[in-house]
């Protein structure tokens, strides 16, 4: 879905500025985080009832924010600007 926009922006990319580690991270993100995570999620949803899947879908944003705070040390929005 985003391929046309990515291809448009690829023309502006200075490929010599990207290191091997950058390309490895991009491939990892594309394969492991996107494809594998989706397949595991779909497999899990198939095995449980719809109500259980709905609860976990609702918990995903909360767990993502919590884990980013705990594991990565990211700042949590406090409402103050």
C-alpha positions as CSV (number, residue, x, y, z in Angstrom):
1,X,0.0,0.0,0.0
2,X,2.8,2.4,0.8
3,X,5.1,1.2,-2.0
4,X,4.2,4.0,-4.5
5,X,5.1,6.6,-1.9
6,X,8.2,4.8,-0.8
7,X,9.4,4.5,-4.4
8,X,8.8,8.2,-4.9
9,X,10.9,9.0,-1.9
10,X,13.6,6.5,-2.8
11,X,14.7,8.9,-5.5
12,X,15.8,11.4,-2.9
13,X,17.6,8.8,-0.8
14,X,21.4,9.0,-0.8
15,X,22.1,5.3,-0.8
16,X,25.8,5.8,-0.1
17,X,24.9,7.4,3.2
18,X,23.1,4.2,4.4
19,X,25.4,1.7,6.1
20,X,25.1,-2.1,6.0
21,X,23.6,-2.0,9.5
22,X,20.9,0.4,8.4
23,X,19.9,-1.9,5.6
24,X,19.9,-4.9,7.9
25,X,17.7,-3.1,10.3
26,X,15.3,-2.2,7.5
27,X,15.1,-5.8,6.3
28,X,14.6,-7.0,9.9
29,X,11.9,-4.5,10.5
30,X,10.2,-5.5,7.2
31,X,10.3,-9.2,7.7
32,X,10.3,-9.9,11.5
33,X,8.3,-7.0,12.8
34,X,5.8,-6.8,10.1
35,X,5.4,-10.2,8.4
36,X,6.2,-12.6,11.3
37,X,4.4,-10.6,13.9
38,X,1.3,-10.5,11.7
39,X,1.4,-14.2,11.0
40,X,1.8,-15.0,14.7
41,X,-1.1,-12.6,15.6
42,X,-3.3,-14.2,13.0
43,X,-2.5,-17.7,14.3
44,X,-3.2,-16.7,17.8
45,X,-6.5,-15.0,17.0
46,X,-7.6,-18.2,15.1
47,X,-7.0,-20.3,18.3
48,X,-9.1,-18.2,20.7
49,X,-12.6,-16.9,21.0
50,X,-13.6,-13.6,19.4
51,X,-14.1,-11.9,22.8
52,X,-10.6,-12.9,24.0
53,X,-9.1,-11.6,20.7
54,X,-11.1,-8.3,21.1
55,X,-9.7,-7.8,24.7
56,X,-6.1,-8.3,23.5
57,X,-6.7,-6.0,20.6
58,X,-7.8,-3.3,23.1
59,X,-4.8,-3.9,25.3
60,X,-2.2,-3.6,22.5
61,X,-1.8,0.2,22.6
62,X,-1.6,0.2,26.4
63,X,1.1,-2.6,26.4
64,X,3.0,-0.8,23.6
65,X,3.2,2.4,25.6
66,X,4.1,0.6,28.8
67,X,6.8,-1.5,27.3
68,X,8.3,1.5,25.4
69,X,8.5,3.3,28.8
70,X,9.9,0.3,30.7
71,X,12.2,-1.2,28.2
72,X,13.3,1.7,26.0
73,X,13.0,4.5,28.5
74,X,10.7,6.6,26.3
75,X,8.9,9.5,27.7
76,X,5.2,9.1,28.4
77,X,2.9,11.9,27.5
78,X,1.8,13.6,30.7
79,X,-0.7,16.1,29.2
80,X,1.6,19.1,30.0
81,X,3.0,21.0,27.2
